[in-house]
Every structure is written in structure tokens, then in C-alpha cells.
Amino acid sequence: MENKVLDVKGKSLGRAASEASVLLRGKNLPSFEPRIRPKHTITVKNLKAMEIHPTKFRTKVYTNYSGYPGGLKEIGLRELWAKNPKEVFKRAVWGMLPKNRSRKEIIKNLKFE
């Protein structure tokens, strides 16, 4: 089991999340196989120093629907970043992972300092 540290200071949200998703899947390794779940963890540091474009900060909205009438909840990037910056980064990486059963297992290997 390998532990890598990803420093996101000065990087944009999308580029840092893309780099993290590649490392989480193990696509940087010569032994990469899509069907194999990697066993290494990625630790993200300097998350507060990450760059987010002001327009995205203003306009990005995350939605969650409970399935019930009137159950649509929306939260803006600005509010979620103020509440929990780790969740913003985790959601960005989550969207870049493959949409299959292994996604839940892979995202567990994402850690924060």
C-alpha cells in the first residue's frame, strides 16, 4: 500500500481534482488495469490555498434530491466552501471517477491533511 501526497496550492479546482482522480485510479503506474482497484491512498494538503475562479465561486450550485416532493436541496459553492472545503474537493474528484461499483471504494482512499 502506497501513500502519495498531492499539494494543491495554487492549482485550480478542476486540475487538482483531475490529478487526484488519476492517482487514485493508478493510471500513472505501468501496471494499470481498469478492472483492478488500486490499494494506495492519496493525501491532499494545502486545500485552503487552492485557486477557484471567482465566476465559478459565484455560480456553481450543487443539488441533492431526496426523491420526495419538495425535496430538492441546493447549496452554492461559496456556502459549501465556507462550511467544508474538503467536501468541495471530494465532490469534484467523485465526478471524475468511473461510474461503476468501484467508485465508492476508490473514493475512500482520498485523505486530507
BANUDO-483915 format. One record per residue (C-alpha): residue number from 1; x, y, z. Coordinates in steps of 0.25 Angstrom, whole numbers. Layout:
<rs>
{NUM,{X,Y,Z}}
...
</rs>
This chain:
<rs>
{1,{0,0,0}}
{2,{6,13,-5}}
{3,{3,27,1}}
{4,{5,39,-8}}
{5,{4,54,-4}}
{6,{-3,63,-14}}
{7,{0,78,-12}}
{8,{-11,86,-18}}
{9,{-6,100,-14}}
{10,{-8,110,-26}}
{11,{-15,99,-35}}
{12,{-29,101,-40}}
{13,{-40,92,-34}}
{14,{-42,84,-47}}
{15,{-28,82,-50}}
{16,{-25,77,-36}}
{17,{-37,68,-36}}
{18,{-33,62,-49}}
{19,{-19,59,-44}}
{20,{-25,53,-31}}
{21,{-34,44,-39}}
{22,{-23,39,-48}}
{23,{-14,36,-36}}
{24,{-26,29,-29}}
{25,{-29,20,-40}}
{26,{-14,17,-42}}
{27,{-13,21,-57}}
{28,{1,27,-54}}
{29,{6,13,-51}}
{30,{11,4,-62}}
{31,{3,-8,-56}}
{32,{-10,-1,-58}}
{33,{-22,-9,-61}}
{34,{-36,-3,-61}}
{35,{-42,-15,-54}}
{36,{-33,-15,-43}}
{37,{-36,-6,-31}}
{38,{-23,1,-26}}
{39,{-19,0,-12}}
{40,{-11,13,-10}}
{41,{-16,25,-3}}
{42,{-15,40,-7}}
{43,{-13,51,4}}
{44,{-17,65,-1}}
{45,{-10,77,6}}
{46,{-11,92,5}}
{47,{-26,91,1}}
{48,{-29,105,6}}
{49,{-19,111,-3}}
{50,{-25,105,-15}}
{51,{-30,115,-26}}
{52,{-44,115,-30}}
{53,{-49,125,-41}}
{54,{-58,136,-36}}
{55,{-69,133,-46}}
{56,{-69,118,-42}}
{57,{-69,122,-28}}
{58,{-82,131,-30}}
{59,{-90,122,-40}}
{60,{-87,107,-37}}
{61,{-98,100,-30}}
{62,{-99,86,-24}}
{63,{-112,79,-24}}
{64,{-117,68,-16}}
{65,{-131,61,-18}}
{66,{-137,53,-7}}
{67,{-148,47,-16}}
{68,{-159,53,-9}}
{69,{-168,65,-14}}
{70,{-161,78,-10}}
{71,{-148,70,-6}}
{72,{-139,77,-16}}
{73,{-127,84,-8}}
{74,{-117,93,-14}}
{75,{-105,99,-8}}
{76,{-95,108,-15}}
{77,{-80,106,-16}}
{78,{-78,118,-7}}
{79,{-86,113,5}}
{80,{-81,99,3}}
{81,{-66,104,3}}
{82,{-68,112,15}}
{83,{-75,100,22}}
{84,{-65,89,17}}
{85,{-55,91,7}}
{86,{-51,76,7}}
{87,{-66,73,2}}
{88,{-64,82,-10}}
{89,{-51,75,-14}}
{90,{-57,61,-11}}
{91,{-69,64,-20}}
{92,{-60,69,-31}}
{93,{-52,56,-31}}
{94,{-65,48,-29}}
{95,{-70,53,-43}}
{96,{-57,49,-50}}
{97,{-56,35,-45}}
{98,{-63,23,-53}}
{99,{-78,22,-51}}
{100,{-78,8,-46}}
{101,{-77,-1,-33}}
{102,{-63,2,-31}}
{103,{-65,17,-29}}
{104,{-69,16,-15}}
{105,{-57,8,-11}}
{106,{-47,17,-19}}
{107,{-52,30,-12}}
{108,{-49,24,2}}
{109,{-34,25,-2}}
{110,{-35,40,-3}}
{111,{-30,47,10}}
{112,{-28,61,15}}
{113,{-17,68,24}}
</rs>
